């Protein structure tokens, strides 16, 4: 947890996130730390946290995931959309449609 939150090495933080994801596969409560990382300044940390949250289908923080659909970072948007689909967040349908409309097939 400490490496995921505080390490100066981005790759070390990403590996810590993946390790937390492996543990959360058996106990989704262990993914709570990843919800906190959705507010990180490093957008790749945010993206990887979203990916793992979606992989383990951890629905806590879905409101934050929805807000990240408006990120200027395409990877963050992609992983937010993917995570929301995996957790089947019904309140994300319209924000997802809005994101797609705004993108207008640009990618």
C-alpha positions as CSV (number, residue, x, y, z in Angstrom):
1,X,0.0,0.0,0.0
2,X,2.8,2.4,0.9
3,X,4.5,1.9,-2.5
4,X,1.3,2.4,-4.4
5,X,0.6,5.7,-2.5
6,X,4.0,7.2,-1.9
7,X,6.9,5.8,-4.0
8,X,8.6,8.2,-6.4
9,X,9.0,5.5,-9.0
10,X,6.0,5.3,-11.3
11,X,6.7,1.7,-12.4
12,X,7.0,0.6,-8.7
13,X,3.6,2.2,-8.0
14,X,2.0,0.5,-11.0
15,X,3.4,-2.9,-9.9
16,X,2.0,-2.3,-6.4
17,X,-1.4,-1.5,-7.9
18,X,-1.3,-4.7,-9.9
19,X,-0.3,-6.6,-6.7
20,X,-3.3,-5.1,-4.8
21,X,-5.4,-6.2,-7.7
22,X,-4.3,-9.8,-7.3
23,X,-5.2,-9.7,-3.6
24,X,-8.5,-7.9,-4.3
25,X,-9.5,-10.7,-6.7
26,X,-10.1,-12.8,-3.6
27,X,-11.3,-10.0,-1.4
28,X,-12.6,-6.9,-3.2
29,X,-12.4,-4.8,0.0
30,X,-8.6,-4.8,-0.5
31,X,-9.3,-2.6,-3.6
32,X,-10.5,0.4,-1.4
33,X,-7.0,1.9,-1.6
34,X,-7.3,2.0,-5.4
35,X,-10.4,4.2,-5.1
36,X,-8.2,6.7,-3.2
37,X,-5.7,6.6,-6.1
38,X,-8.3,7.9,-8.5
39,X,-7.4,11.3,-7.2
40,X,-3.7,10.9,-7.8
41,X,-1.8,13.6,-9.7
42,X,-0.1,11.0,-12.0
43,X,-2.7,10.1,-14.6
44,X,-1.1,6.8,-15.4
45,X,-1.6,5.8,-11.7
46,X,-5.3,6.8,-12.1
47,X,-5.6,4.8,-15.3
48,X,-4.0,1.7,-13.8
49,X,-6.2,2.0,-10.7
50,X,-9.3,2.2,-12.9
51,X,-8.2,-0.8,-14.8
52,X,-7.7,-2.9,-11.7
53,X,-11.0,-1.7,-10.1
54,X,-12.8,-2.8,-13.3
55,X,-10.9,-6.1,-13.4
56,X,-12.0,-7.0,-9.8
57,X,-15.4,-5.4,-10.3
58,X,-15.1,-3.1,-7.4
59,X,-18.0,-0.7,-7.5
60,X,-17.0,1.7,-4.7
61,X,-16.0,5.0,-6.2
62,X,-18.3,4.7,-9.2
63,X,-19.1,8.4,-8.9
64,X,-15.5,9.3,-9.2
65,X,-15.2,6.9,-12.2
66,X,-18.1,8.6,-13.9
67,X,-16.4,12.0,-13.4
68,X,-13.2,10.6,-14.9
69,X,-15.1,10.1,-18.2
70,X,-14.5,13.9,-18.6
71,X,-10.7,13.6,-18.2
72,X,-8.6,15.2,-20.9
73,X,-6.5,12.0,-20.8
74,X,-7.8,9.4,-23.3
75,X,-6.3,6.5,-21.3
76,X,-8.1,7.6,-18.2
77,X,-11.4,8.0,-20.1
78,X,-10.9,4.5,-21.7
79,X,-10.2,2.7,-18.4
80,X,-13.0,4.7,-16.6
81,X,-15.5,3.6,-19.3
82,X,-14.2,0.0,-19.2
83,X,-14.4,-0.2,-15.4
84,X,-18.0,1.3,-15.4
85,X,-19.1,-1.3,-17.8
86,X,-17.5,-4.1,-15.8
87,X,-19.3,-3.0,-12.6
88,X,-22.5,-2.5,-14.6
89,X,-23.0,1.1,-13.2
90,X,-26.5,2.0,-14.4
91,X,-26.0,5.6,-13.5
92,X,-23.1,5.7,-15.9
93,X,-25.1,5.1,-19.1
94,X,-25.9,8.7,-20.0
95,X,-22.4,10.0,-19.1
96,X,-20.9,7.2,-21.3
97,X,-23.2,8.2,-24.1
98,X,-22.2,11.8,-23.6
99,X,-18.5,10.9,-23.7
100,X,-19.0,9.0,-27.0
101,X,-21.0,11.9,-28.5
102,X,-18.3,14.4,-27.5
103,X,-15.6,12.2,-29.0
104,X,-17.4,12.1,-32.4
105,X,-15.4,9.1,-33.7
106,X,-12.1,11.1,-33.4
107,X,-10.2,8.0,-32.1
